[in-house]
């Protein structure tokens, strides 16, 4: 690199070296080629360490000394001779070429040092990201970390998935430009404010933005830093999903245990009450009021018994050892059996389309009856009273399906993803029939245990629930 010695000192040293060399060469009587080569070496050294200006002055001084002391006539100036101009041209050309080469070499050295420093900073950033406290929000931690490691004036991080901005330093006016760069999906550098606006990408998908203020770092470094940030945010989200999944799993285990305990505790006394009330009604001999009250007790006892049965069924479905006992059966026959078990006033509402080209499915008879009973019961409870309920069957590829459509309330789109969740009841059911929110979750669990599908469509003309099960192929 160029010396830090003052300019005049370097110039004086260069001219002094020429003067000393001239005196020595003149004293020992060296010839012109030898002295010219000596001067050329000195010009090269001066060009390397002194710069082009000092090398030019040194070249002129060396050419003058060569002409005066060594080119005949000696001790006289003959600047118009070819030898003088050739020597001066050689010295100046050497000074120009060597200075340029030295400049390029110095520039490459500076770039190499900058690349090494940025690489070390990227490594330090990645190392410290791995040590993040997972209980804290990663956006603020990332912004502070990048500002600290890269010594920046300000850093702004935009997480497009959550819509949040995280910033440190004076980030005034950077938010909108960062959003603009994200929407255009293009990295930008503003030399006026020395700020990079980078897009965070996970693969080819943009997921946020990063603003780096007070820097002129190279584009590859900013791209690598943006990739680190995108990876860190995605990693934090993966950990969060893992935590939620584990918490949900433990919650489901606890819930299944509670449901199993409650079901068994309720089942025996409720069954006893229901049996006693039914027996008293059969015996008769009571007044009209007594019969009416006993009928209410009998109906509510039956409802409690059904609820306890559902709780026990739900707990069993959640068991890790649960496995359906499958055999070939026809969905149409299962639907007929469920309808025949309903009260007569409900049986007349069903309109069943004839099953053509029906194929059997592999299913557990008892479980499929539970799932179909739940679908038909929901259709009765949540449809317009006395309105018809349509049922039809279908065959597609290697599965058979059954669809139940009622003319009832339309399920809102924002509730569609939760309709099969356990204990969830839609907002339209607040003033409707009483329920537990277990029915559709049981249907889904049974169908999934058979490797089938369950879905629904809700329109103004009606709501359709469908289940499809694998065919019993030979």
Number of C-alpha atoms within 10 A of each C-alpha: 13 12 11 9 11 9 14 10 9 18 19 13 14 22 20 13 17 21 15 11 17 21 14 13 18 15 9 9 11 14 12 16 11 11 21 19 12 16 25 21 14 23 26 20 17 27 29 21 18 24 22 20 16 21 29 21 16 27 31 17 18 28 25 20 21 26 25 18 18 22 19 13 11 12 13 12 17 16 13 8 11 10 15 21 15 12 21 21 15 16 26 23 14 20 28 19 14 21 23 16 14 18 18 12 13 14 13 12 13 13 13 12 12 14 16 12 13 19 14 13 17 20 12 15 20 16 11 13 18 11 8 15 10 11 8 10 13 20 21 16 16 25 24 19 18 22 19 14 15 17 12 17 17 23 27 28 28 24 19 16 9 9 8 11 19 20 23 19 14 12 16 10 8 20 18 10 14 25 21 15 19 23 14 11 19 14 19 16 18 11 11 6 11 14 22 24 26 26 31 31 20 17 10 8 10 18 20 29 30 32 28 26 24 15 17 15 17 13 14 10 15 22 17 14 21 23 18 20 28 23 18 19 21 15 14 19 13 12 13 14 12 12 12 12 12 12 12 12 12 12 12 15 15 12 15 20 17 13 20 20 14 14 21 14 12 16 18 12 13 19 17 13 18 20 14 16 21 18 12 16 16 9 9 10 10 12 8 9 9 13 16 13 10 18 16 13 17 21 14 15 22 19 14 18 22 15 18 23 17 20 24 20 17 24 21 17 19 16 12 7 8 10 13 17 12 15 12 15 17 18 25 20 10 16 18 12 14 18 19 11 10 14 9 10 8 17 16 13 15 19 14 15 11 11 16 10 8 16 21 19 23 21 26 18 17 12 21 20 16 17 21 22 21 18 21 22 16 18 23 22 15 18 19 14 12 12 13 18 24 18 22 17 21 16 18 10 7 13 19 23 23 20 18 24 25 25 23 21 17 16 20 13 9 9 13 14 8 13 19 21 15 17 14 17 18 14 11 12 13 10 7 10 9 9 15 11 16 19 23 22 19 25 23 20 18 24 20 15 17 22 13 19 17 20 14 15 14 19 13 10 12 18 20 20 20 20 22 25 23 20 23 18 11 3
